[in-house]
Amino acid sequence: MRKVCAGVAAGCTAVAVAAGVALAGAPTPPVAAAAAPAPTHTVRAVTAHARSAPPSYTLVLGDSIAHRSREQLKALHPHWIVDAVEGRNVDRLLPLIRDWEQRKGRAPAQLVVELGTNWSTAWEAADYERVRALVPRAQVEFVTPFRSAAAKHPRSTGRYAFTRTGEYADAMRSLASDSSDGIGVCVADWRTWAADHTGQLVDGVHPTRSAKVVWADLVSSAMRGCRSEVD
């Protein structure tokens, strides 16, 4: 201790001695064990994140009726996807649904079917049931087709076209009213309105500008009343 205080003022020795006496009387604290060396490897926790489900969407598949009324429908539902083409035949319906399901990664939550105005020998009324089977958990709205027997449109075939589109419309109504599958299936009855307002059709098939507003309102209101299996 004197070596520690060497060259320091005289009082240092006394203080150091006194401190040494005090320390000598106190028990020596146990020496803490040396900490274990850190492991040389690091364990990484891997958290599996489930892939987020793609967002739901409403899909409208149609022909010239929906194509020409796109503006009016999008004014009511700007986020709806409207895939409508002039002259599209009804037999394109199932491939179109599959294409959109693949493109979006899931089936639509709501599907509007406006196909049938352009009838096809490859499509029967019963084939609409296959649509429901393809998207069993979606809200499906069928828009009943209409062609006047006196239509002047080039693709119309008079009474046969009127009857054929009528068969399609009956099948749609039957699907919507079937008690075993009525949930999630509904009808926008464009055919009934058009038959009662043929003066609002420019050629016995296509709606005038004011009738396009009616068409969009029918489609919108029918979807609001459509019950969903997932509700």
RASUL-V731240 format. One record per pair of residues at least 24 apart in sequence whose C-alpha atoms are under 7 Angstrom apart, sorted by the first residue. I is the first residue (numbers start at 0). J is the second residue. D is the distance in Angstrom with one decimal. If there is no record, write none. Layout:
i=I j=J d=D
i=I j=J d=D
This chain:
i=53 j=104 d=6.4
i=53 j=105 d=6.9
i=55 j=107 d=6.3
i=55 j=108 d=5.6
i=56 j=107 d=5.3
i=56 j=108 d=5.6
i=56 j=109 d=6.7
i=57 j=107 d=5.7
i=57 j=108 d=5.9
i=57 j=109 d=4.6
i=57 j=110 d=5.8
i=58 j=107 d=6.3
i=58 j=109 d=6.3
i=58 j=110 d=5.0
i=58 j=111 d=6.1
i=59 j=110 d=6.0
i=59 j=111 d=4.6
i=59 j=112 d=6.2
i=60 j=111 d=6.2
i=60 j=112 d=5.3
i=60 j=113 d=5.9
i=61 j=112 d=6.3
i=61 j=113 d=4.4
i=61 j=114 d=5.2
i=62 j=86 d=5.9
i=62 j=87 d=5.0
i=62 j=113 d=6.7
i=62 j=114 d=6.1
i=64 j=205 d=6.1
i=65 j=113 d=6.9
i=68 j=211 d=5.2
i=68 j=215 d=6.9
i=71 j=211 d=6.6
i=71 j=212 d=5.8
i=71 j=215 d=5.9
i=72 j=215 d=4.8
i=86 j=117 d=6.7
i=87 j=117 d=6.7
i=88 j=114 d=7.0
i=88 j=115 d=6.9
i=88 j=117 d=5.0
i=88 j=118 d=6.2
i=88 j=119 d=6.4
i=89 j=114 d=5.0
i=89 j=115 d=5.0
i=89 j=117 d=6.2
i=89 j=118 d=6.0
i=89 j=119 d=6.4
i=89 j=122 d=6.9
i=90 j=119 d=6.4
i=90 j=121 d=6.4
i=90 j=122 d=5.6
i=93 j=130 d=6.7
i=106 j=134 d=6.5
i=107 j=137 d=6.5
i=108 j=137 d=4.8
i=108 j=138 d=6.3
i=109 j=137 d=5.4
i=109 j=138 d=4.6
i=109 j=139 d=5.9
i=110 j=137 d=6.8
i=110 j=138 d=6.1
i=110 j=139 d=4.8
i=110 j=140 d=6.1
i=111 j=139 d=6.0
i=111 j=140 d=4.7
i=111 j=141 d=6.0
i=112 j=140 d=6.1
i=112 j=141 d=4.8
i=112 j=142 d=6.0
i=113 j=141 d=6.3
i=113 j=142 d=5.0
i=115 j=144 d=5.6
i=115 j=164 d=6.3
i=115 j=167 d=6.7
i=116 j=144 d=5.0
i=116 j=145 d=6.1
i=116 j=146 d=6.8
i=116 j=164 d=6.3
i=118 j=164 d=6.8
i=124 j=166 d=6.2
i=124 j=167 d=5.0
i=124 j=170 d=5.5
i=125 j=170 d=6.7
i=136 j=228 d=6.1
i=136 j=229 d=6.8
i=137 j=183 d=6.7
i=137 j=227 d=7.0
i=138 j=183 d=4.5
i=138 j=184 d=6.0
i=138 j=225 d=6.6
i=138 j=226 d=7.0
i=138 j=227 d=5.5
i=139 j=183 d=6.0
i=139 j=184 d=4.9
i=139 j=185 d=6.4
i=140 j=184 d=5.8
i=140 j=185 d=4.8
i=140 j=186 d=5.4
i=140 j=187 d=6.9
i=140 j=222 d=6.5
i=141 j=171 d=6.2
i=141 j=185 d=6.4
i=141 j=186 d=4.9
i=141 j=187 d=6.2
i=142 j=186 d=5.8
i=142 j=187 d=4.7
i=142 j=188 d=6.0
i=142 j=189 d=6.2
i=143 j=168 d=4.7
i=143 j=171 d=6.9
i=143 j=187 d=6.4
i=143 j=188 d=5.3
i=143 j=189 d=5.4
i=143 j=190 d=5.3
i=144 j=168 d=6.2
i=144 j=189 d=6.6
i=144 j=190 d=5.4
i=145 j=190 d=4.9
i=145 j=193 d=6.9
i=145 j=204 d=6.6
i=146 j=203 d=6.2
i=146 j=204 d=5.2
i=147 j=203 d=5.1
i=147 j=204 d=6.5
i=149 j=203 d=6.8
i=150 j=202 d=5.8
i=150 j=203 d=4.2
i=150 j=204 d=6.6
i=151 j=202 d=5.4
i=151 j=203 d=6.4
i=152 j=202 d=5.6
i=152 j=203 d=7.0
i=182 j=226 d=5.4
i=182 j=227 d=5.9
i=182 j=228 d=6.0
i=183 j=225 d=5.7
i=183 j=226 d=4.6
i=183 j=227 d=4.3
i=183 j=228 d=5.8
i=184 j=225 d=6.3
i=185 j=221 d=6.7
i=185 j=225 d=5.5
i=186 j=221 d=6.3
i=187 j=217 d=5.7
i=187 j=218 d=5.5
i=187 j=221 d=5.4
i=189 j=214 d=6.7
